[in-house]
Amino acid sequence: MLSALLFDMDGLLADSEAIHRKAEDILFKYLRVDAENLNKKTFGMKAEDALLFLRKELGFTQSVPDAKRFWLKTVMKLFSTGVPPMPHAKKCLELMTREG
């Protein structure tokens, strides 16, 4: 439940870009690949789609489900340290609450 809530807010209410970049760096080390120049091509993709693309491009040996589990575990660990809100997110939520 918590992970679904965090990912629903991701990029809309939660400013998680720095966390995702750090998680990608950790994932790429785990996969033993240099995918820095491919980050822009996978931006906005769902994790599984991005991993399928990266596996095709880079040929890492880990399975996509294994890589996805590792990535999700990494992101959740990083999210647990706190994620700053997007600018004006609090005001937006307060306004929506007031307006019903």
Steps between C-alpha positions, in 0.01 A plus 500: 500500500774746597694432181189556286432828681858619457506418131161668445646822647833454325581803287164663569501569872839352589820643353670164452728567202819495711393173662437337164840613371673355805299175468599476132867540589470222758309280252757551224778396738297192593450415132867583427409731212566858400163634391559869567444594136174298493334672799324753278357222282342325799373816674129464574486127421359252747775307678439175313495671159820690578671181616391310189640782287827511697538123486458506123747789462758384754451125530529475877469144633253552785137427426265795460283388798814471717624843389154649561484353852846643575402842361171514697675398821762771440240769425292408806809516721586843360138620530500398867760769572247765395387659177454875473166623369470670165469878520146599599389137557385577854300805386342295222391224739365752749298671226361169371407397854327833564310477171395141562 
